[in-house]
Amino acid sequence: MNNQPHLLVIDGMALLFRSFYATSVMGHFQYLPDGRPSNGVQGFARHVLTAQSIIKPSHIAICWDMGANTFRNELFEGYKTNRSEPPEEMIPQFDMAKEVSEWIGWKNIGEAGMEADDCIGSIVEKWKEEAQITIISGDKDLLQLLNPSTNIAFTKKGYSEYDVYTMERFKEEYAIEPHQFVDVKAFMGDSSDGYPGVKGIGPKTALQLIQKYGSVEGVLQNLDELKPGQRNKIADNLEMLKLSYRLASIEKNIPIKERLEDLSVPEYSANTFNQLANKGFTSIAKHAYSLYTCI
């Protein structure tokens, strides 16, 4: 088992936003020579470099949203509409982050109409039998992807502290299987993504229902066992319950055209980071030199 490749899958959107807001709150934007802000990108790359030095994967992939609208917006008009537009300083950094990833030698993966989560889910589905997989993100929705070969390291503090979930830890804490987490989300909804689930049913009750009945379908088949209040709430929100299930479900069938060998961790050279420094990405270069003394 230990001889398998170790694939590190990065939620690029999560790390980019996290890095942007960590520094912009203090008004620190790290402008490039051409005047573009780069604080999110520099923090994102430093985070990935640090993660690589800790986890020591053999392969690496960075997953991205490709545009604001996805198939979920078509399913539900209110999906993520409660989120404010990215700050002006953030907008040029989406493409910039992908460019910097390419310059360093990381493979970017994204699909129009899909979210980074869907690309992560499809990567896990494609290689879960062939590789050990570690996902880095801040998004709890990804818990549904846990399996015997896949762990999730949730960002915690700085660049180096993570809250790591294995399949065993999840089952111990939630007393359900990871794939059932979607059913829990269908009932409780997700305020950050803007879908309500069943109004009046919170996380605790949602989990209890799935622990007892196994799935949304299982609950619906046993409505007569529920308290009248719960029955009424579900009846009043039945369509939204079913829609919430679809919105919470991470897609796993996006065609990933890359081969595993295409995701091999690059060999870093001093020239790579010298060029980044010359373009104004000085904190990435300094961080790389401090971590990888061989370059």
C-alpha positions in Angstrom: 0.0 0.0 0.0 2.8 2.4 0.9 4.4 1.9 -2.5 1.4 3.6 -4.2 1.8 7.1 -5.6 0.7 9.8 -3.2 -1.5 12.4 -5.0 -1.9 15.8 -3.3 -5.1 17.5 -4.6 -5.3 21.2 -3.9 -8.6 23.2 -3.8 -7.1 26.2 -5.5 -10.1 28.4 -5.0 -10.1 27.8 -1.3 -6.4 28.6 -0.8 -6.5 31.6 -3.1 -9.5 33.2 -1.3 -8.0 32.3 2.1 -4.7 33.9 1.2 -6.3 37.0 -0.3 -8.4 37.8 2.8 -5.7 37.0 5.3 -3.6 39.9 4.0 -6.1 42.2 2.4 -7.8 42.8 5.8 -4.6 44.7 6.7 -4.5 46.5 3.3 -1.5 44.4 2.2 -1.9 43.7 -1.5 1.8 43.1 -2.7 1.7 44.9 -6.1 3.6 43.5 -9.1 5.8 45.9 -11.1 2.9 46.4 -13.6 0.6 47.5 -10.8 -1.5 44.4 -10.4 -2.1 43.2 -6.8 -0.8 39.7 -6.1 -1.3 39.0 -2.4 -3.7 36.1 -2.9 -1.5 34.4 -5.5 1.7 34.8 -3.5 0.0 33.3 -0.4 -1.6 30.5 -2.4 1.7 29.4 -3.9 3.5 29.6 -0.6 0.7 27.5 1.0 1.1 24.8 -1.7 4.9 24.8 -1.5 4.6 24.4 2.3 2.0 21.6 2.0 4.2 19.8 -0.4 7.2 20.0 1.9 5.1 18.5 4.8 3.1 15.9 2.9 5.8 14.9 0.4 3.5 13.7 -2.4 4.7 12.1 -5.6 2.0 13.9 -7.6 0.1 17.1 -7.4 -3.0 18.7 -9.0 -4.6 22.1 -8.5 -8.3 22.3 -9.0 -10.2 25.5 -10.0 -13.7 26.9 -10.6 -13.8 28.0 -14.3 -16.1 31.1 -14.1 -18.8 32.1 -11.7 -21.7 30.2 -13.2 -22.1 26.4 -12.9 -24.8 23.9 -13.6 -25.9 24.4 -10.0 -26.9 28.0 -10.8 -29.1 26.6 -13.6 -30.7 24.2 -11.1 -31.3 26.8 -8.5 -31.3 30.6 -9.1 -30.4 31.3 -5.5 -27.3 29.2 -5.5 -24.4 31.3 -4.0 -26.3 34.5 -4.9 -25.9 35.5 -1.2 -22.2 35.9 -1.7 -20.8 39.3 -2.4 -18.8 39.9 -5.6 -15.0 39.4 -5.2 -13.1 42.6 -4.3 -11.7 44.5 -7.2 -8.1 43.6 -6.2 -9.1 39.9 -6.3 -10.4 39.8 -9.9 -7.0 39.8 -11.8 -5.6 37.1 -9.4 -7.8 34.2 -10.6 -6.0 33.9 -14.0 -2.7 35.0 -12.4 -2.9 32.1 -9.9 -3.3 29.6 -12.8 -0.4 31.2 -14.6 1.9 31.0 -11.6 0.9 27.3 -11.1 1.9 26.6 -14.6 5.2 28.4 -14.3 6.1 26.4 -11.2 5.2 23.2 -12.9 1.9 22.3 -11.2 -1.0 20.9 -13.3 -4.2 23.0 -13.3 -7.5 21.1 -13.6 -10.9 22.8 -14.2 -14.0 22.3 -16.2 -16.4 24.9 -17.6 -19.8 24.8 -15.8 -18.3 22.8 -12.9 -16.8 23.8 -9.5 -13.4 22.9 -8.2 -15.2 20.4 -5.9 -16.5 18.5 -8.9 -13.0 18.2 -10.3 -11.7 17.0 -7.0 -14.4 14.4 -6.8 -13.7 13.2 -10.3 -10.0 13.0 -9.6 -10.7 10.9 -6.4 -13.0 8.7 -8.4 -10.5 8.1 -11.2 -7.4 7.3 -9.0 -8.7 6.1 -5.6 -7.7 2.5 -6.5 -4.3 3.5 -7.8 -3.0 6.1 -5.3 -3.1 7.4 -1.8 -4.9 10.8 -2.0 -4.7 13.9 0.3 -7.1 16.8 -0.4 -6.4 20.2 1.0 -9.4 22.5 1.3 -11.5 24.5 3.7 -14.8 23.1 2.4 -16.6 20.6 4.6 -18.7 19.4 1.6 -15.7 17.4 0.6 -16.2 15.0 3.5 -18.5 13.0 1.2 -15.4 12.0 -0.8 -13.6 10.2 2.1 -12.7 6.6 1.3 -10.1 4.1 2.5 -7.4 5.7 0.3 -8.5 9.4 0.6 -7.9 11.8 3.5 -8.9 15.5 3.7 -6.7 18.1 5.4 -8.8 21.1 6.3 -6.9 24.4 6.6 -6.6 25.4 10.2 -3.9 28.0 10.9 -1.2 29.6 8.8 0.4 27.5 6.1 1.2 24.4 8.1 -1.6 23.4 10.5 -4.4 21.1 9.3 -7.4 19.3 10.7 -7.1 15.9 9.0 -10.1 13.7 8.4 -9.8 10.0 7.6 -12.7 7.8 6.7 -12.3 6.2 10.2 -12.4 9.5 12.0 -15.5 10.6 10.1 -17.4 7.4 10.8 -16.5 7.7 14.5 -17.7 11.3 14.8 -20.8 11.2 12.5 -21.8 7.5 12.8 -22.7 7.4 9.1 -20.7 6.6 5.9 -19.1 9.5 4.1 -21.4 9.2 1.1 -24.4 9.8 3.4 -23.1 13.3 4.3 -24.9 14.5 1.2 -28.2 13.3 2.7 -27.5 15.2 5.9 -26.7 18.4 3.8 -30.0 17.9 1.9 -32.0 18.3 5.1 -29.9 21.0 6.8 -29.1 23.1 3.7 -26.1 25.3 3.4 -26.4 29.0 4.2 -23.0 29.8 2.6 -24.1 28.3 -0.7 -27.6 29.8 -0.4 -29.8 26.8 -0.4 -32.1 26.2 2.6 -32.7 22.4 2.7 -35.7 21.8 4.9 -36.5 24.9 6.9 -36.6 24.2 10.6 -34.4 21.1 10.5 -30.9 21.9 11.6 -27.6 20.0 11.5 -28.2 17.9 14.6 -31.7 16.7 13.6 -30.5 16.2 10.0 -27.7 13.9 11.2 -30.1 12.0 13.5 -32.5 11.3 10.6 -29.8 9.9 8.4 -28.3 7.9 11.2 -31.7 6.3 11.7 -33.0 6.0 8.2 -29.9 6.0 6.0 -30.8 8.4 3.3 -33.3 11.1 2.1 -35.3 8.3 0.5 -35.2 6.3 3.7 -36.7 9.2 5.7 -39.4 9.8 3.1 -40.4 6.1 3.2 -40.8 6.3 7.0 -42.5 9.7 7.4 -45.2 8.1 9.5 -42.6 7.4 12.2 -41.6 11.0 12.5 -43.0 13.6 14.9 -45.9 15.6 13.3 -43.8 18.8 13.3 -40.9 17.1 11.3 -43.4 15.5 8.9 -45.0 18.8 8.2 -41.6 20.6 7.7 -40.5 17.9 5.2 -43.9 18.0 3.4 -43.8 21.8 3.1 -40.2 21.7 1.7 -40.2 18.4 -0.3 -39.1 19.9 -3.6 -36.3 21.9 -2.0 -35.2 18.8 -0.1 -34.7 17.0 -3.4 -33.1 20.0 -5.0 -30.8 20.5 -2.0 -29.6 16.9 -2.4 -28.6 17.6 -6.0 -26.9 20.8 -5.1 -24.9 19.2 -2.3 -23.8 16.2 -4.4 -20.3 16.5 -5.7 -20.0 15.3 -9.3 -17.6 12.5 -9.9 -17.9 11.9 -13.6 -16.0 14.8 -15.2 -13.6 13.3 -17.8 -10.1 14.0 -16.4 -7.9 13.8 -19.5 -4.6 13.9 -17.6 -2.8 10.7 -16.9 -1.4 10.2 -13.3 2.1 10.6 -14.6 1.2 14.0 -16.0 0.7 15.1 -12.4 4.2 14.2 -11.1 5.7 16.7 -8.7 8.0 18.9 -10.7 11.7 19.2 -10.0 12.3 22.7 -8.9 15.2 24.7 -10.3 16.6 28.0 -9.1 15.8 29.4 -12.6 12.1 28.8 -12.0 12.0 30.9 -8.9 14.4 33.5 -10.2 12.1 34.1 -13.0 9.1 34.4 -10.6 11.1 36.9 -8.5 11.9 38.9 -11.6 8.2 39.1 -12.4 7.5 40.5 -8.9 6.5 37.3 -7.1 9.3 37.7 -4.6 7.7 36.2 -1.6 7.0 32.9 -3.5 10.7 32.8 -4.5 11.9 33.5 -1.0 9.6 30.9 0.4 10.7 28.3 -2.1 14.4 28.9 -1.3 13.7 28.5 2.4 11.9 25.2 1.9 13.9 23.6 -0.9 17.6 24.3 -0.3 18.4 22.1 -3.3 17.2 24.7 -5.8 
